[in-house]
Amino acid sequence: MNPQDVLPFPPTPTASVAGRTMQESVYQQRVAPSRLPDDAPNILIILMDDAGPGLPDTFGGAVATDTLSRVIDEGIGFNRFHTTAMCSPTRASLLTGRNHHRIGNGQIAELANDWDGYAGEIPKSSALAPEVLKDYGYATAAFGKWHNTPAIETGVTGPFHNWPTSIGFEYFYGFLAGEASQYEPNLVRNTTSVLPPRTPEDGYHLSEDLADDAIGWLRNHRALSPEKPFFMYWAPGAIHGPHHIMKEWADKYAGRFDGGWDEYRELVFEQAKEKGWIPGDSTLTDRDPRMPAWDDIPEDEREFQTRLMELAAGFAEHADVQAGRVVDEIEHLGYGDNTLIMYIWGDNGSSGEGQNGTISELLAQNGIPSTVPMHIQAMNEMGGVEVLGTPKSDNMYHAGWAWAGSTPYKGMKLLASHLGGTRNPMAVRWPARIAPDPAPRAQFVHCTDIVPTIYDLLGISPPRVVNGIPQDPIDGSSFAEAFTDADAEETHLTQYFEIMGSRAIYHDGWMASAFGPRAPWVPGVPEGIADWTPDHDSWELYHLAEDWTQANDVADSHPEKLAQMKELFTIEAAKNSVFPIGGALWIPIYHPELRISTPYRSWNFTGDLRRMPEVVAPQLGNRANTVTIDAVVPENASGVLYALGGAGGGLTCYLDDGYLWYEHNLFIVKRTKIRSRERLAAGRAEVIVETKYLDPQPGGALSIAISVDGEEIATGIVPVSAPGLFSANDCLDIGICLGGSVSLDYFDRAPFPFDGEIKTVDVKYTN
């Protein structure tokens, strides 16, 4: 058997001959054989988040992306690179070379279910590229967003077998969720929870921190193991919501978007053609009738909407600058010439999950109806438009900007049916091997092709067994020949797409598409979705070889071709565990009660519990429960007793000048505050917070009753609760609020530690 077939390689045997004595022995130092070519390149993959092709000025947009432009100017660009239309699926496919359903990533891990294609866990039969490269001699490191560990396993006790450092990366620094506050993220270094090194007041921003840490890792690598090539995966959370960025970055774009998304889209389309990024005969696709025009936006809401886009633009530019710092360090350390950089602008298209524009983007994901005036009122109550982009908000732009950010295509994130959801730009630079070429490569390339391309360049055969586990076949194909030959033959001829029932099939220049049951920018659950079946969807057909943007549906004139394409989709779906179509909807639509959560019904915490991710913490905001706190209360006590969630939404119980407060922050737009009638007396106290549902429906009203030593001291009603999570990345803290400030009342005193002593906190569900 070829030694490349089985990994890891066996230990290098001794080169010495042992005799009875050292005098009778022959000593020779063993030397492990080299497994890589002498000129094996370093590899840097940069992956931006929720970013469409219509944003970078590299391709005709308004956002300054000097690093992206630099990489493409010194290398080549691919204008037909494709993703899956959703973050976790793309990342899993990009790092394994397998289709996303085949490896259980038909959707994000938080919505995992028991269908094979949607199980939410990358199987060990599909080893990640860093696992293979590590065995061949690469140093491997990952930074930023990691959204491929089952959510229930992301607590500080693991289990760790699905964390980055257990599946190929020797070092990891970042966050395990789908998004994070850029100011107060819940961070992990390897398998240890860590706090950000600075506060927002000290100028902390996550994207900068990720660049700092990557630079530090590169310097250590250069000092300690310079003989090894490195594989670095740098994937910041930008520009996934919340769109957190410092004021000066957003102010660069003041007034740039005042004409609205329709005007912006037309401008970007023309500039993309002028730059040669898209063909000159391309057609600008129409706006979906369910998407409002800019002219539909009331005048008194336009400042809010344009500021949201200015913040997104500043956030995107800032992230690109941080990527540039990493590239600069690679150059500074002498690695530049032989480093292969793949800079992918977006793991899917721009995101419309902000829907009508929001000050707290998980409001929409919880399915809670709201109006733009409600968001504006909440913003104004906190100080006006300048609060957007700060630690006090979790803002995200109107879906109209996402549509414009995916110019010239119809789709956006979550639409696997249409380009814009699945077509993202990629720039590639490798000075030692790739001559700069301004003409974009037009071969069809998919995220599953990254791994086989790397293996091809290194002469690695995909292993058949890794760590004792037989391996699934690679689904992608190498596009390495296109690095040096602009006219290289296209190798990826067939590819299916499917996310939450939205689906398509590409084959040899044709694409058939079915939009699916929901438009991601339309608030609420679509009417009739519980009865949806893919059999009722109408299919569209596009000849992409002649129709670059998917603008001309030819289904009526080519019924036989459409039938052929639909049959091909069925074949590919069966091969890749896509069935049942729309399987990702099983939890959020059909069975929300099965959403992954902690299996426990009671907890006993000590007073120093820190950073327990909300997804594994007790659900204090949407389950009937009792919290019992055994505390020693000083005179006129102050500080947080517990906090769940963050600034964008959560609940908290705290003392302030002796008074006990409970606050339920419904995604900023509605805050319910309950205060004790009297100050708490100094001494040992038993504080009980009892939560009951007044309305058993998801999001129903809550009754809150607070007692101290058996005496009721405060009651109140929370009129609307959060049926899902308050946050994606924030936590439960006891005795302090280390994440975003749930209450504005202690924002300026954060993390507002309790100045007494908490001995225990007992939590139990009561339903």
C-alpha positions in Angstrom: 0.0 0.0 0.0 1.3 3.5 -0.9 2.4 5.1 2.4 0.3 8.2 1.5 -2.9 6.1 1.7 -2.8 5.9 5.5 -2.3 8.8 7.9 -0.6 9.5 10.2 2.7 8.2 8.9 4.3 5.5 11.0 7.1 6.6 13.4 10.6 6.9 11.9 12.5 3.8 12.9 15.9 4.2 14.5 19.0 4.4 12.3 21.2 3.0 15.0 22.3 -0.6 15.8 22.2 -1.5 19.4 24.8 -3.9 20.7 25.3 -5.4 24.1 27.4 -2.4 25.1 27.8 1.1 23.8 31.2 0.2 22.5 29.6 -2.6 20.4 26.8 -0.3 19.2 26.6 1.9 16.1 24.9 5.2 16.7 23.3 7.2 13.9 20.7 10.0 14.4 17.3 9.1 12.9 16.0 11.6 10.4 12.4 11.7 9.4 12.0 11.6 5.7 10.6 14.7 4.0 7.0 14.3 2.9 6.7 17.5 1.0 8.4 19.1 -2.1 11.4 21.3 -1.2 9.4 24.3 -2.5 6.1 23.5 -0.8 4.4 26.9 -0.3 3.0 28.4 2.8 -0.8 28.7 2.5 -3.0 31.5 3.7 -6.7 31.3 3.3 -8.6 34.6 4.1 -12.3 34.1 4.3 -14.6 37.1 4.8 -18.2 36.6 6.1 -21.6 37.5 4.6 -19.9 39.7 1.9 -21.2 40.0 -1.6 -19.4 40.9 -4.8 -21.1 44.3 -5.1 -19.2 45.8 -2.1 -15.4 45.9 -2.8 -14.1 48.7 -5.0 -11.9 46.0 -6.4 -14.9 44.9 -8.5 -16.7 48.2 -8.8 -18.3 48.7 -5.4 -17.9 51.6 -3.0 -16.0 49.8 -0.2 -12.3 50.4 -0.1 -10.6 47.0 -0.2 -6.9 47.7 -0.8 -5.7 44.3 0.4 -8.1 42.4 -1.9 -7.0 44.7 -4.7 -3.4 44.1 -3.9 -3.8 40.3 -3.9 -5.6 40.3 -7.2 -3.3 42.8 -8.8 -0.3 40.7 -7.9 -2.0 37.5 -8.9 -5.3 36.5 -10.5 -9.0 36.6 -9.8 -11.8 34.0 -10.2 -15.2 35.5 -11.0 -17.0 32.2 -11.0 -16.1 30.9 -7.6 -19.0 29.5 -5.7 -20.1 28.8 -2.1 -23.1 27.1 -0.6 -25.1 30.2 0.4 -24.7 29.7 4.1 -21.7 30.0 6.5 -21.2 26.7 8.3 -21.9 24.6 5.1 -19.4 26.6 3.1 -16.7 26.4 5.8 -17.1 22.7 6.2 -16.9 22.1 2.5 -14.0 24.5 2.0 -11.9 22.7 4.6 -12.8 19.1 3.7 -13.3 19.1 -0.1 -16.7 17.4 0.4 -20.2 18.6 -0.3 -21.9 20.1 2.7 -24.7 17.6 3.1 -22.4 14.6 2.6 -20.6 15.8 5.8 -23.8 16.6 7.8 -23.6 20.4 7.3 -26.8 21.1 5.4 -27.3 24.1 7.8 -25.8 25.7 10.8 -25.0 23.5 13.8 -27.6 25.2 16.0 -30.4 23.8 13.8 -28.9 20.3 13.6 -31.3 17.3 13.4 -31.2 13.6 12.9 -31.3 13.5 9.1 -27.8 12.5 7.9 -27.3 15.6 5.7 -28.2 17.9 8.6 -26.6 16.3 11.6 -24.3 19.3 12.3 -21.1 17.4 12.8 -18.3 16.8 10.3 -17.7 13.1 10.4 -14.2 11.8 11.0 -14.5 10.0 7.7 -14.0 13.4 6.1 -10.7 14.7 7.5 -10.0 18.4 7.2 -7.1 19.5 5.1 -5.1 20.8 8.1 -5.3 17.3 9.6 -3.7 15.9 6.4 -1.2 18.8 6.0 -0.1 18.6 9.6 0.9 14.9 9.1 2.9 15.9 6.0 4.8 18.5 8.0 2.8 21.7 7.9 2.3 24.0 10.9 -1.4 24.7 11.1 -3.3 27.6 12.7 -6.8 29.0 12.5 -8.1 32.5 13.6 -11.6 34.0 13.9 -15.0 32.5 13.3 -15.3 28.7 13.7 -18.9 27.7 13.2 -18.4 24.0 12.7 -18.5 22.6 16.2 -21.9 21.3 17.5 -23.3 24.1 19.6 -24.0 21.9 22.6 -20.3 21.1 22.7 -19.0 24.7 22.9 -18.8 25.1 26.7 -15.6 25.3 28.6 -15.7 21.6 29.4 -16.1 20.5 25.8 -16.1 17.8 24.8 -13.3 18.9 22.5 -13.2 16.3 19.8 -14.9 18.6 17.3 -13.0 21.7 18.2 -10.4 23.1 15.8 -7.4 21.8 17.7 -8.8 18.3 17.6 -9.4 18.1 13.9 -6.2 19.4 12.4 -5.3 22.9 13.6 -2.5 23.0 16.1 -3.5 26.4 17.2 -6.8 28.3 17.3 -7.9 31.7 18.5 -11.3 33.0 17.9 -15.0 32.2 18.6 -17.0 29.0 18.1 -20.4 30.6 17.2 -21.9 32.0 14.0 -21.3 35.6 15.1 -19.9 37.7 17.9 -19.8 41.1 19.3 -16.8 42.8 17.9 -16.3 44.6 21.2 -17.0 41.9 23.8 -16.7 38.5 22.2 -16.6 35.2 24.0 -13.2 34.0 22.9 -11.4 30.7 22.9 -7.6 30.1 22.7 -7.2 26.4 21.7 -9.6 24.8 24.3 -9.5 27.6 26.9 -12.0 30.4 27.3 -10.2 33.7 27.4 -11.3 37.4 27.8 -10.4 40.0 25.2 -7.0 41.6 25.9 -8.5 45.1 26.1 -11.9 46.8 26.6 -13.9 48.8 24.0 -12.9 51.9 25.9 -9.3 50.9 25.4 -9.9 50.6 21.6 -10.5 46.8 21.4 -12.0 45.4 18.2 -12.2 41.7 17.4 -10.9 42.0 13.8 -7.8 43.8 15.0 -7.3 41.3 17.8 -7.4 38.4 15.3 -4.8 40.1 13.1 -2.6 40.8 16.2 -2.8 37.2 17.3 -2.1 35.8 13.8 1.0 38.1 13.5 2.2 36.9 16.9 1.8 33.3 15.7 3.7 34.0 12.5 6.6 35.5 14.5 6.7 32.5 16.9 6.6 30.2 13.9 9.5 32.0 12.2 11.5 31.8 15.5 10.8 28.3 16.5 10.1 26.2 13.4 11.1 28.1 10.3 11.8 24.8 8.4 8.1 24.0 8.3 5.7 25.5 5.8 2.5 26.9 7.4 -1.2 26.6 6.7 -3.2 29.6 8.1 -6.9 30.0 8.0 -7.8 33.6 8.8 -11.6 34.1 9.0 -12.8 37.1 10.9 -16.5 37.6 11.7 -16.7 40.6 9.4 -19.1 41.5 7.9 -21.6 39.2 9.6 -23.9 41.1 11.9 -23.8 42.8 14.3 -22.1 45.6 12.2 -19.8 46.9 14.9 -17.2 49.4 13.9 -15.7 52.6 15.3 -17.2 55.9 14.2 -14.3 57.1 12.2 -14.5 54.1 9.9 -18.1 54.6 9.2 -17.7 58.3 8.7 -15.5 57.7 5.7 -18.7 56.7 3.9 -20.9 59.6 5.0 -23.3 60.4 2.2 -22.0 57.7 -0.1 -25.2 55.8 0.0 -27.8 58.6 0.2 -29.1 57.6 -3.2 -30.3 54.3 -1.9 -29.8 50.7 -2.9 -31.4 50.9 -6.4 -29.1 53.7 -7.5 -26.1 52.0 -5.9 -26.8 48.8 -7.7 -26.9 50.4 -11.1 -23.6 52.2 -10.4 -21.8 49.1 -9.2 -23.1 47.2 -12.3 -21.6 49.6 -14.7 -18.3 49.9 -12.8 -18.0 46.1 -12.6 -18.3 45.9 -16.4 -15.8 48.7 -16.8 -13.3 46.9 -14.7 -13.8 43.7 -16.7 -14.9 41.7 -13.7 -18.2 40.8 -15.4 -18.7 40.6 -19.2 -19.8 43.7 -20.9 -23.0 42.1 -22.3 -24.2 41.1 -18.8 -27.7 42.0 -17.8 -28.6 43.7 -14.4 -31.2 41.4 -12.8 -34.5 42.8 -11.6 -35.5 43.5 -8.0 -37.7 40.9 -6.5 -41.2 42.4 -6.0 -41.1 41.5 -2.3 -38.0 43.7 -1.9 -38.9 47.3 -1.3 -37.5 50.0 -3.6 -35.5 52.8 -2.0 -38.3 55.1 -3.1 -40.6 53.1 -0.8 -38.6 54.1 2.3 -40.1 57.1 4.2 -38.0 60.2 4.3 -37.8 60.2 8.1 -36.3 56.7 8.0 -33.6 57.2 5.4 -31.0 58.6 7.7 -31.3 55.4 9.8 -31.0 53.2 6.7 -28.1 55.0 5.1 -26.2 55.1 8.4 -26.6 51.3 8.7 -24.9 50.9 5.3 -22.1 53.3 6.2 -21.4 51.2 9.2 -21.3 48.0 7.1 -19.0 49.6 4.6 -16.6 50.8 7.3 -16.7 47.4 8.9 -15.8 45.8 5.6 -12.9 48.1 4.9 -11.6 47.7 8.4 -11.6 43.9 8.1 -9.8 44.2 4.8 -7.1 46.4 6.4 -6.6 43.8 9.1 -6.2 41.1 6.5 -3.6 43.4 5.0 -1.7 43.5 8.2 -1.4 39.7 8.2 -0.2 39.8 4.5 2.3 42.5 5.4 3.7 40.4 8.2 4.1 37.4 5.9 6.1 39.7 3.5 8.1 41.2 6.4 9.2 37.7 7.6 10.4 36.8 4.1 7.6 34.4 3.3 5.9 36.5 0.6 7.3 35.0 -2.6 6.4 31.4 -1.7 3.1 31.9 0.1 -0.1 30.9 -1.7 -2.8 33.4 -0.7 -6.5 32.6 -1.4 -8.6 35.6 -0.5 -12.3 34.6 -0.6 -14.6 37.6 -0.4 -17.6 36.0 1.4 -18.6 32.5 2.6 -22.0 33.3 1.0 -23.6 36.4 -0.5 -24.5 39.5 1.5 -27.0 38.8 4.3 -30.6 40.1 4.3 -31.1 38.8 7.9 -31.3 42.4 9.0 -34.6 42.5 7.1 -36.0 46.0 7.4 -32.9 47.4 9.1 -32.4 46.8 12.8 -30.8 48.0 16.0 -30.6 44.4 17.3 -30.4 41.8 14.6 -31.5 38.7 16.6 -34.9 40.3 17.0 -35.8 39.1 13.5 -34.2 35.7 14.0 -36.4 35.2 17.0 -39.4 35.9 14.8 -40.6 38.9 16.9 -42.4 41.5 14.8 -41.2 45.0 15.0 -41.3 48.3 13.0 -38.6 50.6 11.8 -40.0 53.4 14.0 -39.5 51.1 17.0 -35.9 50.7 16.2 -35.4 54.4 15.6 -37.1 55.3 18.9 -34.9 52.9 20.8 -31.8 54.4 19.0 -32.9 57.9 19.9 -33.5 57.0 23.5 -29.9 55.9 23.7 -28.5 59.0 22.1 -29.4 59.0 18.4 -27.8 57.7 15.3 -24.3 57.8 16.8 -25.2 54.8 19.0 -25.2 52.5 15.9 -22.0 50.5 15.6 -21.2 50.9 19.3 -21.2 48.3 22.1 -24.8 49.5 22.9 -26.3 48.2 19.7 -26.3 45.1 17.6 -27.2 46.8 14.3 -27.5 45.4 10.9 -28.5 46.9 7.6 -31.7 46.7 5.5 -31.9 43.7 3.2 -32.0 46.1 0.3 -28.3 46.8 1.0 -27.6 43.1 1.0 -29.3 42.8 -2.4 -27.2 45.7 -3.7 -24.1 44.1 -2.2 -24.7 41.1 -4.3 -24.9 43.1 -7.5 -25.4 42.1 -10.3 -27.2 38.9 -9.2 -30.7 38.1 -7.9 -29.7 36.2 -4.8 -28.2 36.8 -1.4 -27.3 34.7 1.6 -29.6 31.7 2.2 -30.6 31.6 -1.5 -28.9 28.5 -2.9 -31.1 28.9 -6.0 -29.6 32.1 -7.4 -26.1 33.6 -7.9 -25.5 36.3 -5.4 -26.2 33.7 -2.7 -23.6 31.3 -4.1 -21.2 33.3 -6.3 -18.3 35.0 -4.5 -15.1 36.6 -5.7 -11.7 34.9 -5.0 -8.3 36.4 -5.5 -5.2 34.2 -5.6 -1.5 35.3 -5.3 1.6 33.2 -5.3 4.5 35.1 -6.7 6.8 32.1 -7.1 4.4 30.4 -9.4 1.6 32.7 -10.6 2.2 35.6 -13.0 -0.1 38.6 -12.5 -3.0 38.6 -15.0 -5.7 41.3 -14.9 -8.2 39.2 -16.8 -10.3 37.2 -14.4 -10.4 33.4 -14.6 -13.9 32.3 -15.7 -13.7 28.6 -14.9 -16.6 27.3 -12.7 -15.0 26.7 -9.3 -16.6 25.6 -6.0 -15.5 25.8 -2.4 -15.1 22.0 -2.5 -12.3 22.5 -5.0 -9.9 24.3 -2.6 -8.7 21.1 -0.8 -8.0 19.0 -3.9 -6.2 22.0 -5.5 -3.9 22.2 -2.5 -3.3 18.4 -2.6 -2.6 18.6 -6.3 0.0 21.4 -5.9 1.8 19.4 -3.2 1.6 16.0 -4.9 -0.5 14.6 -2.1 -3.0 11.8 -2.8 -6.1 12.1 -0.7 -5.6 9.6 2.0 -7.9 6.6 2.2 -7.5 6.2 6.0 -6.9 8.9 8.6 -6.5 8.1 12.3 -7.9 4.7 11.6 -11.1 5.9 9.9 -11.7 5.1 6.2 -12.2 8.3 4.3 -15.1 9.5 2.1 -14.1 10.5 -1.5 -13.3 14.1 -2.3 -16.1 15.8 -4.1 -14.2 18.8 -5.5 -11.7 18.9 -8.3 -8.3 20.6 -8.7 -8.2 23.9 -10.6 -4.4 24.3 -10.2 -3.9 24.4 -14.0 -5.9 27.6 -14.1 -3.2 29.3 -11.9 -0.9 29.4 -14.9 -3.3 28.9 -17.8 -6.2 31.3 -18.1 -7.7 29.0 -20.7 -7.4 25.8 -18.7 -10.1 23.3 -19.1 -13.0 23.6 -16.6 -12.8 20.6 -14.3 -15.9 21.1 -12.1 -18.8 20.3 -14.5 -21.7 19.5 -12.1 -22.6 21.0 -8.7 -25.8 20.9 -6.7 -26.8 23.7 -4.3 -29.4 23.5 -1.4 -30.0 25.5 1.7 -33.4 25.3 3.6 -35.3 24.2 0.5 -33.8 26.8 -1.8 -31.9 24.8 -4.5 -30.2 24.6 -7.8 -28.2 22.4 -10.1 -25.3 23.5 -12.3 -24.1 21.4 -15.2 -21.8 22.3 -18.1 -23.0 25.9 -18.5 -26.6 25.5 -17.5 -28.3 26.1 -14.1 -31.8 25.1 -13.0 -33.1 26.9 -9.9 -36.0 26.6 -7.4 -36.3 29.6 -5.1 -37.7 27.6 -2.2 -40.2 28.3 0.5 -39.0 31.6 1.9 -37.4 34.9 1.0 -34.8 35.6 3.7 -35.5 39.3 3.8 -39.3 39.0 4.5 -40.0 39.1 8.3 -41.7 36.3 10.1 -42.5 32.8 9.1 -43.9 32.5 5.6 -47.6 31.8 5.4 -48.2 28.2 4.6 -44.6 27.0 5.1 -45.7 24.2 7.4 -47.5 22.7 4.4 -44.7 23.4 2.0 -43.4 20.6 -0.2 -40.7 20.9 -2.9 -43.1 19.3 -5.3 -45.0 22.6 -5.5 -42.0 24.7 -6.3 -41.6 26.1 -9.8 -38.2 25.7 -11.5 -36.3 28.2 -13.6 -33.7 27.5 -16.2 -30.7 29.6 -17.2 -28.1 29.1 -19.9 -25.2 30.7 -17.9 -22.9 30.3 -20.9 -24.9 33.1 -22.5 -26.6 34.6 -19.5 -23.9 35.6 -16.9 -26.2 37.0 -14.3 -29.1 34.5 -14.4 -31.4 37.2 -15.8 -33.2 35.3 -18.6 -35.4 32.3 -17.5 -35.7 30.0 -20.5 -37.6 27.2 -18.8 -40.7 27.6 -21.0 -38.6 27.3 -24.2 -36.4 24.4 -23.1 -38.7 22.0 -21.2 -36.7 19.0 -22.0 -33.5 20.6 -20.8 -35.2 21.6 -17.6 -36.5 18.1 -17.0 -33.0 16.7 -17.6 -31.6 19.2 -15.0 -34.2 18.4 -12.4 -33.4 14.7 -12.8 -29.7 15.5 -12.4 -30.5 17.4 -9.2 -32.4 14.4 -7.8 -29.4 12.1 -8.6 -26.9 14.5 -6.9 -29.2 15.0 -3.9 -29.5 11.3 -3.4 -25.8 10.8 -3.6 -25.1 13.6 -1.1 -27.7 13.0 1.6 -29.7 16.1 0.7 -33.0 14.3 1.2 -35.4 15.3 2.6 -35.4 18.5 0.6 -35.6 21.3 3.0 -34.4 19.1 5.9 -32.9 22.1 7.6 -36.4 23.5 8.2 -37.2 20.5 10.4 -36.2 22.3 13.6 -37.0 26.0 13.1 -40.3 25.5 11.3 -41.7 22.1 12.1 -40.3 21.2 15.5 -38.8 24.2 17.3 -39.2 22.3 20.6 -36.4 20.0 19.4 -33.9 22.9 19.0 -30.6 21.7 20.5 -30.2 22.9 24.1 -28.8 21.6 27.3 -30.4 18.3 28.5 -30.4 19.3 32.1 -33.3 20.7 34.2 -31.4 21.8 37.3 -28.0 23.3 38.0 -25.9 24.2 41.1 -23.4 27.0 40.3 -20.7 28.5 42.5 -20.5 32.3 42.6 -17.6 32.5 40.2 -19.2 30.9 37.1 -17.9 32.8 34.0 -18.6 32.6 30.3 -21.1 29.8 30.0 -22.3 30.0 26.4 -26.0 30.8 26.2 -26.7 27.8 24.1 -25.6 25.4 26.9 -26.8 27.6 29.8 -30.2 27.4 31.5 -32.8 29.1 29.4 -33.8 31.7 31.9 -35.8 33.8 29.4 -38.0 31.2 27.7 -38.5 28.4 30.3 -40.4 28.6 33.6 -37.7 28.5 36.2 -36.6 29.4 39.6 -33.2 31.0 40.4 -32.1 30.8 44.0 -29.1 32.9 45.1 -27.3 32.4 48.4 -25.4 35.6 48.9 -23.7 37.8 51.5 -24.9 41.3 50.8 -23.0 44.4 52.0 -24.5 47.7 53.0 -25.9 49.5 50.0 -24.7 46.7 47.8 -24.0 47.0 44.0 -23.1 44.7 41.2 -24.4 42.0 38.9 -25.8 38.8 40.5 -26.2 37.2 37.1 -26.5 38.2 33.5 -27.5 36.1 30.4 -27.0 37.4 26.9 -25.5 40.8 25.9 -26.2 44.3 25.0 -28.4 43.3 22.0 -30.7 41.3 24.2 -30.7 39.4 27.5 -31.8 39.4 31.1 -30.0 40.4 34.3 -30.5 40.6 38.0 -28.3 43.1 39.9 -28.0 45.4 42.9 -27.5 49.1 42.7 -27.1 51.2 45.9 -28.8 48.4 47.8 -31.9 48.1 45.5 -32.5 44.8 43.7 -33.2 45.1 40.0 -34.4 42.6 37.4 -34.2 43.7 33.7 -35.4 41.9 30.6 -33.9 43.4 27.5 -36.0 42.4 24.5 -33.4 43.1 21.8 -33.2 46.8 22.8 -36.6 47.8 21.5 -38.4 46.9 24.7 -36.9 46.8 28.2 -38.8 45.6 31.2 -37.4 46.7 34.6 -38.5 45.6 38.0 -37.1 47.1 41.2 -37.4 46.1 44.9 -39.4 48.4 47.1 -36.7 48.7 49.7 -33.0 48.4 49.9 -31.7 44.9 50.8 -30.5 44.7 54.4 -26.8 43.8 54.9 -26.0 40.2 55.7 -26.7 36.7 54.4 -29.7 36.6 52.1 -31.5 34.1 50.0 -32.7 35.8 46.8 -35.3 33.9 44.7 -36.3 35.0 41.1 -39.3 33.0 39.9 -40.2 33.1 36.2 -43.6 31.8 35.0 -45.3 31.9 31.6 -48.6 33.7 31.5 -48.9 32.7 27.8 -47.5 29.3 26.9 -47.0 30.3 23.2 -43.4 30.9 22.1 -42.6 34.5 22.9 -45.5 34.7 25.4 -45.6 37.0 28.4 -43.7 36.2 31.6 -44.5 36.8 35.2 -41.5 37.7 37.4 -41.6 37.4 41.2 -38.6 38.2 43.4 -38.3 37.4 47.1 -35.6 37.8 49.7 -35.6 35.4 52.7 -39.2 34.3 51.9 -40.6 37.8 51.6 -41.8 39.0 48.2 -40.1 42.3 47.4 -40.9 42.9 43.7 -43.1 41.6 40.9 -43.7 42.5 37.3 -44.7 41.3 33.8 -42.5 40.9 30.8 -45.0 41.4 28.0 -43.0 39.7 25.2 -40.3 37.1 25.7 -37.6 35.8 23.4 -38.5 32.3 22.0 -35.0 31.6 20.9 -31.6 32.8 22.0 -30.8 36.3 23.1 -27.3 36.1 21.5 -25.2 33.8 19.3 -22.0 34.1 21.2 -22.7 35.7 24.6 -22.9 33.9 27.9 -24.2 33.4 31.4 -22.1 35.1 34.0 -22.6 35.0 37.8 -21.4 37.9 39.9 -20.3 39.9 36.9 -21.3 40.8 33.3 -18.2 40.1 31.2 -20.0 40.3 27.8 -22.2 43.1 26.4 -24.0 45.1 29.1 -27.5 43.7 29.2 -28.6 46.8 31.1 -27.7 50.3 30.2 -27.9 51.2 33.8 -24.5 49.6 34.4 -23.1 50.1 30.9 -20.6 52.8 32.2 -19.7 50.6 35.2 -19.2 47.3 33.2 -18.4 44.6 34.0 -20.0 45.7 37.3 -18.8 43.0 39.6 -20.9 42.3 42.7 -19.3 43.8 45.8 -20.6 41.1 48.1 -20.1 37.4 48.0 -22.2 34.9 46.1 -21.9 31.4 47.6 -24.2 29.4 45.3 -26.8 29.9 42.6 -29.3 27.1 42.1 -31.4 27.0 38.9 -34.3 24.6 38.2 -36.9 24.5 35.5 -40.4 24.4 36.9 -42.3 23.1 33.8 
